[in-house]
Amino acid sequence: MRFFTAPYLMIFGTCALLIAGAAVTSVPAQAQSGAAQSADPSATQMAMPPFFEILPDIPVMPGMQELVDEAIIFDKPEGRFIKTTAISESHTEKQIIQFYSKALPALGWMKISDLKYKRGTDLLTIAVEQTDNIQIIYFTVEPE
C-alpha cells in the first residue's frame, strides 16, 4: 500500500476543495430559484405565463387554451405569417384585451390599438369572437 506524502496531499486537498467549492457555490443559486418557485407557485405562474407553441413570443393568458391543430404558418420573403387560435370559457373580451394590453408591451410589442400591436416588422392582430359561453381568440402575425 502506498501513502501520499505531504506535498501530494496538499495538491490533492486543494483540488478537492476547489471542486467542492465550485459545487457549493452553484447550489445556493439553484436552491434560491427553487425556493422562490416552490414558495408561491401561483405568483410564478402569474408573473410568467406560458407562451403559445406556435407563437413563442406571445403569452397564453391563464385560463386560455391554444388550439395547435388550427395553426397556419407561412414563411415569406417579406416575413412570417402565422395564425393561431385559442379558446377561453372563463374570460370576457374586455379581460382578454386588458391582459394583452399589459403583457405585450412588456415583451416589446408597441400598441397601435386595443387589438393591434407592432414589433419590428411584425404586425400582431388579435380578434375575439364569442360563441355561446366560449371566447374564440385569433392571433395573426404578419409582415407590416
N, C-alpha and C positions, 0 to 999 in steps of 0.2 A: 504494500500500500504506500502511496506516495503522498506526502504532505506538502502543501504550498508554503513557501517562505513568505515572510512579511511583505516584501515589495509586490509579490503576485496577489496577495490578499488585499493590499491597498488598492491596486488597479482594479481587481475584480469587485471589491467592495464599492469603489467609486462608480463603476459602470452599473452595478446593481442599483445604487442609489439614484443615478441619473435615470435609469429605466423606470424605477419605481416612482421617482419624482414626476416623470412625464405622465405616467398613468394616473397619479394622484391629481396632478393639475388639470387633467382633462375631465375628471369625474365631476367636480363641482359644477361646471358649466352644464353638463348633461343633467345632473341632479336638479339644478335650479330650473332648467327648462321643463323637466319632467314634473317637478313640484308645482310650477306655475300652471301647467296644463291640468294636472290632477286636482289642484286646489279648487278650481271652479270651472269645470268643463263647459258650462253654458256661456261663460264670459269669453272663452277662447273661440267657441263656435260663432258667437255674435261678432267678435272682432274680425274673424277671418272666415267668411262663408266659403263654401266650396265654389269652384268655378265650373262653367259649362265644359263638357268634354269636347264639344265641337268648337267652342269659343273660349279658349283657356285664359283670355284676358277680360272676360265678363263674369262677374259673380252670379251665382244662383241664389236668389232670395230664399232665405229659410222658409220652408213650407211649400216651396215650388218644386216641381219635378220636370226635369228635362226629358223630352221625347227624342232620344238619339236617333231612332229609326226614321224620323221625319226630316232629318237634316239634309241640306243641299249645299255642296261645296264645289266651287269652281275657282281655279287659279287662272287669271287672265294677265296679259302683259301689263295692263293698267293697274292691276292689284287683285286682291282676293274678293270673291263674292261668296258669302256664307249666309245661309238662312237656317235657323233652328227654332224649334217650338218648345214651349214649356206650358205646364198647366198648374193651376192653383185653385183649390177649393176653399182656402181659408183667407184669401186676401181680396180686397176691393181694388179697382183700378187706381183709385187715389193712393192707397197704400203702396201699390207697385210703383207708381210714379215717384212718390216720396222716397222710397228705398233707393231707386236708381239715381235720383237727383242728388243723393248724398254719396252713394258708393262710387259712381262712375267718375266724378271729378277727382276723387282721391286716387284714381288709377290713371289719371292723365287725360281723361275724356273731357272736352270742353262742351258745355251745354249750349245748344243752339235754341232748343225749345224743350218743352216737357218730355217729348218723346224722340228727340233727335240730338245726337252727340257727334263730335268730331275729334279725331286724334290723328295727327299726321295727315296722311292722305285717305284715311278710312272714315267713312260716314256710317254711324250706327243709328238705325231706326228701330224703335220699339212700337209695336202695335198690340193693343189689348182688345180682345173680343170676349163678350160674355155669352155663354150658352148655359141655360138653366142656372145652376149654382156654381158653375166652373168658369174660371177666367182662363182663356187661352191667350198666351203671350207669344208673339212672334218677334224674333230678334234678327235683323238683317244688317250685315256689314258689307259694304261695297265701296269701290273707289269713288272719291268725290267727283 
